[in-house]
Amino acid sequence: MQSCEFFAILFFVMSEQSYLKAPSSANARVDIAGVEGSLEYIAGNIGTEWCTLDDIKGIIDEARKTLDGARRELRDADAVASAERIEKLLS
């Protein structure tokens, strides 16, 4: 398989956000840890002036977006790894 064909396949399976940096499971894990920290903040501060219902809604909305991005990044990282394994087998 020519390298341009490999690039075309690789580009096709990656999400549109992946062009900013190479997708990796490590980046997704960092994002997931950030969501965990946000949830721990809610649990530790619920009912205080630092954690109102509006704050909780905002944190959960952001957590949802972050987890969606992490899920896409994990999928893209898996696709890249699979494409690299296939390229290695074919060369």
C-alpha positions, 0 to 999 in steps of 0.5 A: 500500500502506498503511503498516500493511500494509507494517509487517505484511509487514515484521514477518512476515519479520523474525526474533524477535530483530530487534525489539531493533534494526533488522537491518543488514549492518553489525552482521552484519559486526561479529559476523563480525569478532568470530568472526574475532578468536576464531579468530585467538586460537585459532591464536595460542595453541593448546597454551598454558595460555591455550587448552586444548581446553575453551577451544577448544570453548567459543570454537567453540560461541560462534562458531557461535551468533554466525555463526548470528545474523549469518546471520539478521541479514543475511537480515532486513536483506535482507528489510527492504531488499527491502520498502523497495524494493517500498514505494518502487515502489508509492508 
